Amino acid sequence: MGKTRQNWTAAPWSDAEPLECAMIVPESADTASFTFRAPSGAWFDYQPGQFITLDLPVPGGNVQRTYTISSSPSRPLSISITVKAQPGSIGTRWMLDHLKPGMQLRAYGPSGIFSSHRHPAKKYLFISAGSGITPMMSMTTWAWDSGQMPDIVFVHAARRPSEIIFRERLEQFANRVPGLQLRLTVEEADPFRAWPGYKGRLSQIMLGLMAPDYLEREVFCCGPEPFMQAVREMLVSLGYDMGRYHQESFGAPVATEADAPVLDDVSPTAGVEAEITFATSGVTAACAQTDTVLAVAKRSGLNIPSGCTFGLCGTCKVKKTAGEVHMVHNGGISDEDVADGFILACCSHPLGRVELAV
């Protein structure tokens, strides 16, 4: 007798069929995972890291919202998204307040180019913040289900430990496969709960400790744009090959290569001239964009107090009164000081003409 398939006898799901909400799992404050199934019994075929678009019947008229799939196609009987309501959220707020098991929604997709399937590598570095963890969870689950030992360093940043989505599931994975290394950092600990992980914003120093071999890894990054920009600046300054860097904003997932934004971050360029005026001292010095403000000051016979020389201690903080610099620091200056025009001389590079109160 010929063999017959025991499972998935239906065809793969297509967006001509609505999705039916099957289960809702609270994850953290204002965050939940919604699991959907196809009423026909169809199974789901997609690349880990892709997204779907839901048509949501909010008051005042339907809206379409795009959500990264947090489940893995290695578990094809259902599909899940994990959503977090942001301030002013309409669609996600409606889902959290009104979507119940048994309700059906029109959906479109799956779509997207952000997937480890499109960039196979021996070693990966996943970097995420907040709900940007969702595509990383999908890709990590696929790696776990593949039956092969993964080599993934999973870096995630959150405000507090209690806000780390999927923490218990990821720890369960990491407890059973040494090839998955979790590196979690938070801005502050939860009251009355010890936190043994990293603390503070992700920085160059922290990244080097978390993944010493980062230059050898394919990088996938997802989170708010300021977070991703900071990661890009860190990697560029560390000499990483940005051709192996891939990102997805949780606010605007990209459907095709043609839709992908051009990452034209401003950074120091070798061979391009710049100029620094130390206004208090009456000294103006020509330099290159790749020179640090501290190095130019020392060459000019000026003394800017300094300590660590890599943006950690904050000793070399000075006031910038004109021009722009490129600064990648390691936590030695606050956002408030930056907004007020202060820079760290040791890790700031002049972009054109700059004036300092030195």
PyMOL commands that set and color helices and strands:
alter all, ss='L'
color gray80, all
select helices_A, chain A and resi 91-98+116-118+130-145+161-163+167-176+204-210+214-216+225-237+242-244+257-259+293-299+335-339+345-347
alter helices_A, ss='H'
color red, helices_A
select strands_A, chain A and resi 19-28+31-37+51-56+63-68+79-84+104-111+124-129+152-158+180-186+198-199+218-223+245-249+273-278+283-288+317-327+342-344+348-356
alter strands_A, ss='S'
color yellow, strands_A
deselect
rebuild
show_as cartoon
